Amino acid sequence: MNRWILGITAGLIVLGGAIAAPGLIAGLTRPAPAAPAPTASVPVEEESPAWMTEPIHPLPQRRPGDTRKVELGRKLFLDKRLSQDRSISCASCHNLDRGGADSTQYSVGVGGQLGDRNAPTVFNVAFNFRQFWDGRADTLEQQVEGPLLNPKEMKSSWPEILKVVNEDAGYKADFAAIFGELPAREHVTACLAAFLRSLVTVSRFDKYLRGDANAITEREKQGYELFKRKGCVTCHQGSNAGGNLFSKFGAMGDYFADRGTLQQADLGRFKITGKEEDKYVFKVPSLRNVAKTAPYFHDGSVATLEEAVAIMGQYQLGKRLSKDDVALIVDFLGSLSGEVR
């Protein structure tokens, strides 16, 4: 048995790239076999590298993909004309200079409408087994349609979107060069998804896992060991430090009762499945770049990472973490920040 497993307690900490959820091992729900997590780890070599014994694995150093689709997807991602009133783009809520999120509690859509949940980061989304807080999209191609068509977000339609791209000479030429035909719905989603898959942020912690002992500080190393001992790795493991299973928010206490004013968005997977056991269940978020994506939790109610860690200690671990423990864990989480290459 790997040494990190031995230190797992009954609970875990769940924060998020502007997101959060989850709970005890007993509260976890695993993905259906039909929708396995995309492979995010570097292929195993003949002699397994040292990081194979760790709960978190390094991100691949390169992501394969059609660079033409990636570049065209970038243009679409930044294009405000894809929203009904041409006021916002995908990047309005997922700012590439702000950790792939927007630093607000709820994002503002067309007509000044507010969204229902805090916008998660788009960085490293290729390594999530499902998309959206409630996991309703199996693929990135499905996910990109959500904001485009959502009446509270971009409020567009496929006829309107295709009209924009077909009337743009540059777009028409790009789509023809890649697909050999005029732009169609599946072409737009394919390019947007290709761009999202390119948003990989290799961090100092990845370098540490690959053998560079000096890539992170001593405090960050201590924070990582504490992160493992406390059991945070029960949900936050794999190459994305999360994003590969569902779990209940509030395993050791009723977070929503204590917060007050229950919202429909708090019901999580229940809104998708209608199953009682899916109430307050969310996709476990990735913790990569979490230091850059405040505010935290699906409701965007917590302003600082320190407060988020303390709250999760209470509601997921069932204990009060000391200030020193919180500070060490926060230091470690900072080492998971990286830049898109």
C-alpha positions, 0 to 999 in steps of 0.5 A, a space after each residue: 500500500 502506498 505510504 500516502 494512503 496510510 495517512 488518510 483520515 475519515 475526511 478531506 479538504 475540498 476547495 477549488 479553482 474558484 470552486 469547491 465541494 466534497 466529503 468523506 469517503 462514505 459520501 463519495 460517488 464514483 463516475 459511471 464506467 461509461 464515462 471514465 476520466 480522461 487519461 492525464 498521466 504521462 505513460 508509465 515507463 519501464 521503471 516506474 518514476 518516483 511520482 507513481 507512488 504519490 497521490 498527485 501525478 504531474 501534468 503531461 509536459 505537452 498536450 497533443 492537438 491540431 494547432 490550427 483548431 487550437 488557434 481557431 478555438 482561441 479566436 472563437 473563445 475571445 469573440 464577443 459576437 458569439 453572444 446575443 448582444 455582442 457584449 461578452 465572450 467566453 473569456 469574459 467569465 474565464 479570463 485567461 489572465 486571471 487563472 481562467 476565472 473572473 474573480 467575481 462571486 457570480 459572472 455577469 451575462 448578457 443584459 447584466 444577468 447574474 449566473 447561478 454558480 461561481 465560474 470555475 477555471 478553464 485551465 486543465 479542464 481536459 483532465 476533468 472526467 465531467 464538466 460543470 459543477 454538476 457534471 452534466 456534460 461528458 465532454 468538452 464539446 458538450 460543455 462549450 455549448 452550455 455558456 453559448 446557449 444559456 439564457 443567463 450567459 451568452 444567450 445565443 443560438 446556433 443559427 445566430 452563431 453560424 451566421 456570425 462565423 459564415 459572414 466573417 471571411 477570416 472564419 470561413 477561410 479558417 474553417 474551410 482550410 481545416 474541415 474542407 467545408 463551411 462552418 457548422 455546429 460540430 466544427 465550432 464546438 470542436 475548435 473551442 474544445 481543442 483550445 480548452 484542451 490546450 490550456 495546461 498549466 505545468 507548475 513548480 510542483 510538477 517539477 518537484 514530482 519529476 525529481 527537482 527537489 528545489 522546485 518548491 520550498 520547505 514550507 510547501 513540502 511540509 504543506 504537501 505532507 500535511 495535505 496527505 496526512 489529513 486525507 485531502 488526497 482522498 478526493 484531490 489526487 491524480 494529475 489534476 488534483 481532483 476533477 475525477 469523481 463526485 462528492 457531497 459538500 458537507 460530510 461532517 456538518 450542514 454547510 448549507 444550513 449554517 450558511 443559510 438561504 438554500 438556493 437551487 444551485 446548491 442542490 448539485 447533481 440532484 438537479 440532473 438526476 433527481 435522486 435524493 442521494 445526489 443532493 449537495 453532491 458536486 464534481 470534486 474540483 481541481 486544486 490547480 491554480 486555486 491560489 489565483 481563482 478566488 472567491 471560493 466554493 460553488 457559491 463564491 461565498 469565501 474571499 480567501 484561500 485561508 478561510 476556504 481551507 479552514 471551512 473545509 477542515 470543519 465541514 469535511 474533516 470535522 475538526 478545527 485546523 490550526 492556523 499553522 496547519 492552514 498556512 502550510 496547506 495554503 503554501 502547498 496549494 500555491 505551488 500548484 499554480 502554473 502558466 499556460 505554455 
